[in-house]
Every structure is written in C-alpha cells, then in structure tokens.
Amino acid sequence: MKTSQDPVRDYLSAVEREASALPADRRQELVADLAEHIEVARAERPDAVIGEILAELGDPRAIAATALAESGTGPAASPAWGGSGAPARRGKVHPLVPVLLLALAQPVGMVFPDEGGSLIGGLVRITGAVLLCTSVHWTARRKIIGVLLAVVLPGVAMGVWNLSDGAPEGSGPALVANLAASALMAGTAAWLWRVRRA
Amino acid sequence: MEPGDSTKQARAAAQLRKGVLEYCVLALMRDRPRYGVELLQALEESGALATSQGTVYPLLSRLRRDDLVTTTWQESASGPPRRYYALTDSGRAALDEFTRVWPGFRDAVDTFLATPHPSTGDLA
C-alpha cells in the first residue's frame, strides 16, 4: 500500500478508487468537486486540522456509492433498462456507438439481399437501441424519443409496407422508402448526438 | 436528536433524508446563489438533514446534469474562487412543485403516526 505525506491526495485517490465503476468523466468531476471543497474549507477555516475537514466529508466508499446511485450506474439505480447485466459496465460505452449503430442499421441492411439484409439491419438496430437505453449520456425521455423515431416508427412503417404491398426489394418505391427510413434514422442519430450529455 | 441511536433509527432518518435532501438543497438556493461549502454548512446546522458532506456533491452534480441548477465561478476575498450554484427555471419549477405537495404529504404522515389511529370503520 502506498503511503504519502499528503492526506488530501490519499483521500482523493481513495474516492477515485472506490468510484472506479463510474464513467471516467463523472469520476473526475466528483474528485474535482471534492478537491474544490477541501480548498475552500481550508481557506475559510485556517485553524481546522485537515483530518477534521476530511472526516466531515465522510467515507470515500459512501461518497462513491452515492455517486454511482446518482449517475444511474449503481445497483440502487432503476433496474428497468439494465436487467441483470454487469452493472459496472453499464453506460460506459462511448455515446458514438449507439448513435452510429442506429444511423447505420438501415444502410447496412440494404447492402445485403432480402431476408438477410432485414435480419442484419434489425440486429444492428436492436443493439443500438439497447446501448442507447443503457447509456448514461441521455435522459430517459430522450432515450424513449430516440427509440421511437429510430426503431419503432421505421419498424412499423416497414411492416405496413410489406403487408400492404409486398413490393420486391430494389424496386423504385421500395428504394425510396428505404432511403426515407435511412434519413429518419440518420436525423434521429444526429439529434441524439447533439443532445447527449457529457 | 442524536441521529445514530440505533441502526433502525439511522435507517429511517437516512431514507427520509434521501427523499427530501435535493429539494432542501434547491430551497437553499431560492433567494440567492450559494457555493458548496455554504450549502453544506446550512444542511449541517439543520441537524436532521446533516449528512456525510461528501455525498452532497454527487447530488449537486446530478442537479447540474438535469439542468435544475447552473454554476458560475466567483472570485472571493479570501482563498480560492467559489463555484456558486443557482436555480434554473426548471429547478425553480421543481422546487415549487415540491413546495406544493409537501404539506399534504407531511400532514398525511402525521395523521398515520397520530394516536389513536383512525379506526377502519372510518374508511367504509
């Protein structure tokens, strides 16, 4: 175990260690907030022992647990989207991943012929939706809007199209419909990218 | 008044605090922006809402992410600049909503806790 002469640094690295399940930016923000607090508290109470200020801040583990719960990645967070999947990894996927998957599902699907194309496109889209829903980068409302626009709406439109028409792949109208769906998903993906939070 | 008399008492207080803490923090910013240490001191002085101070920072971070508060840096006459937390419009709306529902909530709990308990016949 390393020991240093600097109790503040020891304290902050303990918080950092305990909060290792937090996304890196969240963890850095937490440590910066606490460092700031310590600096201000020290300036306002020059007579206080540093140990006292740190004791008032509390147990690094309790702080990390609260941070995990607040960020929606902890075990205390709503289980609705996460299921039983490894909680520590939830939300740590880069926000570009779900956005790109949603944006590219349709074009990727169009590359492959017939059933295979729909299947692959569908899988890519579902993966994108799952990653979107488990990410910490969007609010629940934006996730719902994203899933509705990029997955549900195109899915329903395709279903209606296939049922009512049965036009063969590659025919003019089908191509137009595919392009329209692609544009909708790309637009949704662009919007998601814009409204994501750090 | 001691929050730690027994584990059960501590748990009840912690549960309650968890529910209302963020609204009390928002309420502290109602009249003017406050900086972190200042917010924590006010909570500390309240007694019942005093909590391990460090756990308030993740809460403040979420309030900021949810756009209920904004922060600005201000120079201080003594020591480092302070980061001031201020209510946004949605923060103020959330506080107003809590202020609206709280009395009914409080009265309902008081009624349940009051002795003698209302008899079941009253519900019929």
Interface residues (C-beta under 8 A of the other chain):
Chain A: V15 R26 E29 L30 D33 L34 E36 H37 E39 V40 A41 R42 A43 E44 E56 L57 G58 D59 P60 A62 I63 T66 A67 A69 E70 S71 T139 R197
Chain B: Y35 G36 V37 L40 T51 S52 Q53 G54 T55 Y57 P58 L59 L60 S61 R62 R65 D66 S76 S78 G79 P80 R82 R83
